[in-house]
Every structure is written in C-alpha cells, then in structure tokens.
C-alpha cells in the first residue's frame, strides 16, 4: 500500500514536478520483462537547486539526508510522469547513492538513509526496502551534494 501523502507530511515535504533533463538521456528506461532504470536525480525542487556543496564541508550529514529525500522525490516524480501513478512499482530493487564529499568524509551510508527511510515510509519494507550502494565522489553536476539513481521492478 502506497502511503505517499502520509510520508510527505511526516517528512515535511511535497511532491515536485519532474525535473528537467540535464542532457541527452531518458529519465525512465524500461528493459527486460518488467525492469526499469531511472536516471540519476539531484536535490532540486521544481527546477531550483536546494543544496550545493560537499558533505564534510558546506553540507552536514543531516542536510545530506534531507537532500537525499529530495533526490528520491524527483525520482518518484519521473515515475509518476512516465506511468501516471506510483502504483506501477512492484518493488524498488537497487539504489545507487552518489555523495559528493571531502576526502575525509566517510558517512555516505548515513546520507543514503534519508532516501531509504522515505521509500520505506511510502511503500513499506516489502516494496521500498532495496539493495543499495552509497559511494563517495569528488563532484556532482551543479555542485549537488547527492545524486541518486534507481532500478525498479514494475508490475505486469
């Protein structure tokens, strides 16, 4: 059961419009029988960058977690735009979280928890709790602190 409105209220968030593409790519790409890859999203809201900088310098872990939630919402907005609703999601299979940080920032998994928590609150553990990787990088597009991409399984 999808609890989108409840989760948005809990996290003091609202659903954004799908983010504009930043290049030549498809934001939502189906492959195989029922799999879908979602291109990476950064923490913007309706086209406006919310955070810029690196974890361990300008951005705190708590701000990084909030930024990860905005990345997750942008991914959901892309799914909603592609399929008309989030009901098409059978499960979130894999999440890749890229965290721009200083050379001595090692808390990428804590930042990723922001998106993981939101997905579980929206979809429950059976659908929203996914495998994931949280990787530290030197820089992300637009000086974003976080970028997230997803692999989801679609309902038939």
N, C-alpha and C positions, 0 to 999 in steps of 0.2 A: 504494500500500500504506500503510495506516494504521499508524503506529508510536507509538501513544498511550502505552503503558506505558514504552517506552524513553525517549520525550521527557519524560515526567513524572519519571522517575528522574534524567535528565540535568539537569533544572532544579530538582530537589528539591521537587517539587510532588505533590499528589494531587488526584484528581477530586472536585469538590464536588457536593453536591446542587444541583438547580436553584434559583436564587434566588427568593425570594418576590416576587410582583409588588408594585410600589410605587404602583399606581394602576389606572385603568380602561383596560386595553390588552391586546393579545395579544402574548406574548413571541415567538411564531413565527407568521408570517403568510405563507402561500403566495399567489402571484399569477401570472398568465400561465400559460404551459405548464409550466414547471419552475423557477420562481424562488421564492425565499423571503427574506423580510426578517426580520431578528432585531432586536428592540428593544434599546436600549442597556442594557449591564450595567456596574456599578461593581465595584471590587475588594473584594468580600466573600468570605468563605468560610463556607459553611453558615449564612448569616444574620448573621455577625459582620463588622462593618467592620474592615478591616485597617489601612488608612491613611486619615488625614483631614488636610486642609490643602492648601496650594498649592505647586506647583513654584516653586522660586526663593526660597521662604521656609522652610516646615517640611519640605518633601519634596525630596530630591536627585534628580538625573536617574536614578541607579541604582535608587533606590526607586521612582521613577515607572515605570521599565521593568519592574520586578517587579510593580507594581500593574497594569500593562497585561497582564501574563501572567495575573493572576487574573481580570481582565475577560474575557479570551479563554476561560479555563476555564469561566466562568459561561455564556458564550455556547454553548460546546460542550455543557455540561450541559443547556441548554434544547433544543438539537437532539436530544440523546440521549433526553430525556424525550418529545419530540414524535414521534420516529421509531423509538425502540427501539435505535438504534445510530448511529454516525457514518458508516456505510457508505453512507448515502443521499446524502452530499455528493459531487457531481461536481467542483465547484471553488468556492473562495471567490472571489467576483468583486470585491467592493468592501468596504473597511473605512473607517469614519469614526471617528477617534480625537479625542475632545474632552479637552483638557488644561487644568485649572484652574491658572493661574499668576499670578505677579505681573506688573505692567505691563512689566517689563523682562526677562521670561523668554521666550526665543526658540528653545528647543531641543525644541519639540513633536515634530519628526520622530524625534529620538533616543528620546523616550519611546515613541512608536509602534513603534519597532524591537523592543521587548520582546514585543509580541503577534505581530508579523510573524515574528520568529525562532521563536517557539513553533509557529505554524501551519506553517511550512516544516519544522521538525523532526518534526512529527506526520504531515503529509500529503505532504511532498516539494514541490519547487518547482512542478510542473505543476498541482497542486491547491491548495496552500497559499499560493503567492506571488500576492498580489492587488494590484489598484489600491487606492490609499488616499489619504486626506486626513488631516492632523493639524492641528487648529485650536485655538488658544488661546482660552479663555473665562474670564470673571470668576469664576464659581462653578458648582458642580455639586451635584446632590441629595446631602444628607447630608454636605456638605463633602468629598465624594470628590475626589481629585486627578485621576482619569481616568475616562472613560466611553467605551465602545466599542459601536458597532452594526455589523452586517454585512448584506451582500447576498450570498446564495449561490445557486448553481445546483444543482439536485437531479438525481439520476439518474432516468431514466424508469422 
